[in-house]
Amino acid sequence: MRLSRWLADRWVMIVALLVLGYLALPILVVAGLSFNRPSSRLSYDFDEFTLDNWRQPCATSDMCDAVVRSVQIGFLATVVATVLGTLMAFALVRHRFRGRSGVNLLIFLPMATPELVMGTSLLALFVSAGVPQGFWTVVIAHVMFCVSFVVVTVKARLAGMDRRLEEAAMDLYANEWQTFRRITLPLVLPGIVAAALLAFSLSFDDFIITNFNAGTTVTFPMYVWGAAQRGIPPQVNVVGTAMFAVALLLVGLSSLRGRRARRASLHRSHPPVTGPRPRA
């Protein structure tokens, strides 16, 4: 009876943990294979434990060049998409203008359009405009589909923000710039950071749109796809594990910073009582 009652009270948590474990299983496999010395290039079985893959992550120079190129494209696309998407989110949430509903619909189109259609459409656009395919066409393509995700993420943060905080700051004689810098930006910054991380992940991971518009440029997903035909080097698992570890570290630091900020605000609103205690 105690066991059944315990399961009845916690079955939702148990199911959630099982689902999370299922989602994390491929990541754990990749992390384990990063310490593997395969018996052949076409073998994915765990044969022998080794640290050589981590000691020499650039044993395959072409792979490291592709990783650096993907990071460069992801960084440029993230910066441009985050700036444009944040400005668009502020305009859509804070202002009323003609065509606002149409703009909201257009923002969701890149998210709903299949990547195959988007990749071929961009290729036709660049070819008709006489733009040679390469590094910058990939950056433009990534900015186009990353902007939508940035707008949606920042809009959700702005919609949940209390406008009375800004009004209170302006009532205390703060001008518009001071209100934005001290009140609005700190409140919206977690949403902007989350949108930037999402944009970088989408850009670094994209293959279909990149494959149509890359020309002779080889990114990391394209390198993995090409290497799969002749054997993927184990250093690919090292790159995947390192990227996941960096993302997990950033999320953990952001969560820790938010927890410290909440504790500090709670401490300011409820300061500890000092002085002698009243006698009974």
DOKEVEX-9482 format. One record per residue (C-alpha): x, y, z negated. Coordinates in Angstrom, 3 decimals. Layout:
REM DOKEVEX-9482
PT         X         Y         Z
PT         X         Y         Z
...
END
This chain:
REM DOKEVEX-9482
PT         X         Y         Z
PT     0.000     0.000     0.000
PT     2.812     2.408    -0.811
PT     4.549     1.654     2.480
PT     1.368     2.122     4.523
PT     0.608     5.379     2.713
PT     4.167     6.588     3.301
PT     3.889     5.742     7.011
PT     0.481     7.407     7.259
PT     1.859    10.623     5.755
PT     4.976    10.737     7.916
PT     4.066     9.063    11.202
PT     4.263    12.343    13.124
PT     7.813    12.949    11.866
PT     8.796     9.354    12.691
PT     7.472     9.641    16.248
PT     9.262    12.982    16.681
PT    12.550    11.464    15.494
PT    12.140     8.532    17.886
PT    11.495    10.893    20.806
PT    14.513    13.028    19.873
PT    16.645     9.903    19.629
PT    15.477     8.797    23.066
PT    16.352    12.219    24.511
PT    19.768    12.202    22.844
PT    20.638     8.666    23.975
PT    22.036     9.663    27.431
PT    24.156    12.372    25.787
PT    25.570     9.845    23.336
PT    26.377     7.489    26.211
PT    28.227    10.252    28.065
PT    30.122    11.179    24.895
PT    31.099     7.529    24.375
PT    32.243     7.101    27.972
PT    34.488    10.156    27.610
PT    36.699     7.968    25.359
PT    36.649     5.046    27.792
PT    39.389     3.725    30.062
PT    37.372     1.952    32.784
PT    38.662    -1.204    34.376
PT    38.016     0.292    37.829
PT    36.758     3.549    39.340
PT    33.421     1.928    40.162
PT    32.923     0.486    36.666
PT    30.831     2.217    34.007
PT    31.258    -0.399    31.287
PT    33.133     0.472    28.112
PT    36.436    -1.343    28.579
PT    39.049     0.243    26.269
PT    39.114     3.170    23.831
PT    41.490     5.980    24.776
PT    42.096     9.669    24.144
PT    43.883    10.247    27.437
PT    40.741    11.667    29.048
PT    40.617    14.455    26.447
PT    44.375    14.994    26.520
PT    44.372    15.375    30.288
PT    40.960    16.784    31.267
PT    42.441    18.219    34.477
PT    44.041    15.015    35.681
PT    41.868    15.484    38.762
PT    42.694    19.017    39.928
PT    39.717    19.219    42.304
PT    37.341    18.603    39.422
PT    38.802    21.390    37.278
PT    38.628    23.800    40.213
PT    34.956    22.899    40.635
PT    34.302    23.417    36.910
PT    35.979    26.847    36.937
PT    33.987    27.810    40.022
PT    30.720    26.724    38.397
PT    31.558    28.724    35.261
PT    32.319    31.813    37.337
PT    29.073    31.504    39.295
PT    27.115    30.824    36.127
PT    28.616    33.815    34.323
PT    27.924    36.266    37.161
PT    24.414    34.933    37.734
PT    23.667    35.025    34.006
PT    24.804    38.638    33.559
PT    22.851    39.942    36.554
PT    19.746    37.849    35.858
PT    19.721    38.766    32.153
PT    19.963    42.500    32.840
PT    17.323    42.476    35.582
PT    15.034    40.061    33.740
PT    15.181    42.024    30.486
PT    14.312    45.288    32.229
PT    11.447    43.593    34.068
PT    10.139    42.077    30.825
PT    10.128    45.467    29.103
PT     8.316    47.004    32.074
PT     5.666    44.280    32.169
PT     5.006    44.264    28.412
PT     5.317    47.941    27.539
PT     3.831    49.659    30.626
PT     0.638    49.492    32.648
PT     0.996    50.107    36.374
PT    -0.729    49.228    39.613
PT     0.171    45.758    40.847
PT     1.208    44.466    37.429
PT    -0.828    41.251    37.814
PT     0.703    40.624    41.220
PT     4.199    41.073    39.813
PT     3.448    38.537    37.068
PT     2.332    36.073    39.735
PT     5.460    36.647    41.830
PT     7.658    36.037    38.783
PT     6.203    32.565    38.301
PT     6.605    31.584    41.961
PT    10.340    30.681    41.769
PT     9.585    28.517    38.738
PT     6.746    26.683    40.498
PT     8.382    26.381    43.914
PT    10.237    23.088    44.561
PT    13.995    23.572    44.735
PT    14.099    21.926    48.157
PT    11.749    24.568    49.577
PT    13.620    27.382    47.874
PT    17.006    26.138    49.056
PT    15.925    25.819    52.696
PT    14.188    29.213    52.577
PT    17.305    30.924    51.267
PT    19.427    29.157    53.862
PT    17.125    30.400    56.635
PT    17.288    33.920    55.179
PT    21.093    33.981    55.047
PT    21.453    32.495    58.520
PT    18.986    34.943    60.064
PT    20.749    37.847    58.331
PT    24.163    36.646    59.527
PT    25.514    36.172    55.991
PT    28.191    33.439    55.789
PT    27.488    30.788    53.177
PT    29.917    30.658    50.295
PT    30.557    31.817    46.747
PT    28.421    34.979    46.847
PT    25.421    33.383    48.539
PT    25.359    30.844    45.713
PT    25.478    33.669    43.147
PT    22.576    35.473    44.865
PT    20.536    32.265    45.008
PT    21.147    31.520    41.328
PT    20.217    35.050    40.295
PT    16.942    34.728    42.163
PT    15.667    31.663    40.311
PT    17.247    32.547    36.935
PT    15.479    35.926    36.741
PT    12.081    34.265    36.331
PT    13.193    32.241    33.305
PT    14.770    35.313    31.710
PT    11.594    37.369    32.186
PT     9.376    34.678    30.666
PT    11.668    34.176    27.657
PT    12.121    37.873    26.872
PT     8.408    38.554    27.434
PT     7.530    35.964    24.802
PT     9.859    37.690    22.332
PT     8.452    41.138    23.090
PT     4.862    39.946    22.824
PT     5.489    38.685    19.294
PT     7.213    41.855    18.106
PT     5.359    44.260    15.830
PT     5.194    47.693    17.476
PT     4.492    49.314    14.107
PT     8.161    48.924    13.191
PT     9.136    51.226    16.062
PT     6.368    53.645    15.170
PT     7.564    53.737    11.567
PT    11.116    54.469    12.704
PT     9.944    57.366    14.888
PT     7.828    58.675    12.003
PT    11.080    58.834    10.039
PT    12.491    61.234    12.682
PT    14.399    58.699    14.748
PT    14.529    59.534    18.448
PT    13.817    57.013    21.206
PT    17.444    55.936    21.611
PT    17.958    55.462    17.863
PT    14.734    53.488    17.612
PT    15.773    51.243    20.474
PT    19.298    50.703    19.164
PT    18.423    50.100    15.516
PT    14.971    48.495    15.697
PT    13.987    47.219    19.141
PT    17.282    45.748    20.327
PT    18.064    43.742    17.138
PT    14.552    42.270    17.199
PT    14.655    41.371    20.897
PT    18.304    40.253    20.935
PT    17.607    36.595    19.956
PT    15.247    36.301    22.918
PT    17.801    37.885    25.256
PT    20.540    35.543    24.050
PT    18.248    32.531    24.459
PT    17.353    33.671    27.974
PT    21.038    34.115    28.861
PT    21.920    30.628    27.602
PT    19.019    29.164    29.567
PT    20.070    31.017    32.724
PT    23.666    29.820    32.419
PT    22.554    26.223    31.893
PT    20.288    26.339    34.941
PT    23.004    27.893    37.082
PT    25.743    25.498    35.956
PT    23.492    22.484    36.463
PT    21.904    23.375    39.825
PT    22.645    21.137    42.784
PT    19.868    21.296    45.398
PT    19.778    25.057    46.007
PT    23.571    25.237    45.741
PT    24.037    22.451    48.250
PT    22.030    24.342    50.881
PT    23.802    27.681    50.421
PT    27.343    26.826    49.281
PT    29.028    26.380    52.643
PT    32.524    25.121    51.839
PT    32.277    26.131    48.159
PT    32.258    23.106    45.822
PT    30.691    23.438    42.376
PT    30.847    20.893    39.568
PT    27.476    19.195    40.345
PT    28.467    18.953    44.018
PT    31.810    17.426    43.038
PT    30.074    14.815    40.861
PT    27.695    13.964    43.695
PT    30.577    13.526    46.127
PT    32.697    11.560    43.654
PT    29.849     9.134    42.941
PT    30.445     7.524    46.323
PT    34.075     6.595    45.542
PT    34.009     6.420    41.751
PT    33.418     9.151    39.170
PT    36.557     9.923    37.113
PT    36.106     9.620    33.322
PT    37.102    13.281    32.916
PT    33.606    14.161    34.175
PT    32.230    12.755    30.909
PT    34.703    14.941    29.015
PT    33.378    18.066    30.748
PT    29.771    17.076    30.064
PT    30.471    16.354    26.396
PT    32.402    19.609    25.968
PT    29.607    21.661    27.544
PT    27.041    20.050    25.267
PT    29.234    20.643    22.215
PT    29.667    24.330    23.107
PT    25.911    24.751    23.612
PT    25.205    22.999    20.310
PT    27.746    25.232    18.549
PT    26.175    28.402    19.965
PT    22.691    27.306    18.926
PT    23.952    26.414    15.462
PT    25.694    29.765    15.015
PT    22.586    31.609    16.187
PT    20.406    29.648    13.768
PT    22.852    30.273    10.909
PT    22.948    33.986    11.690
PT    19.151    34.152    11.717
PT    18.946    32.315     8.405
PT    21.436    34.693     6.809
PT    19.511    37.685     8.157
PT    16.261    36.341     6.681
PT    17.927    35.751     3.321
PT    19.385    39.259     3.346
PT    16.008    40.822     4.155
PT    14.366    38.736     1.429
PT    17.043    39.811    -1.035
PT    16.491    43.473    -0.172
PT    12.726    43.184    -0.511
PT    12.977    41.245    -3.815
PT    16.140    42.413    -5.606
PT    17.237    40.408    -8.639
PT    16.128    41.697   -12.015
PT    19.046    43.006   -14.111
PT    19.214    44.153   -17.670
PT    18.185    42.561   -20.961
PT    15.219    40.239   -20.958
PT    12.183    41.330   -22.945
PT    11.863    39.628   -26.274
PT     8.902    37.417   -26.988
END
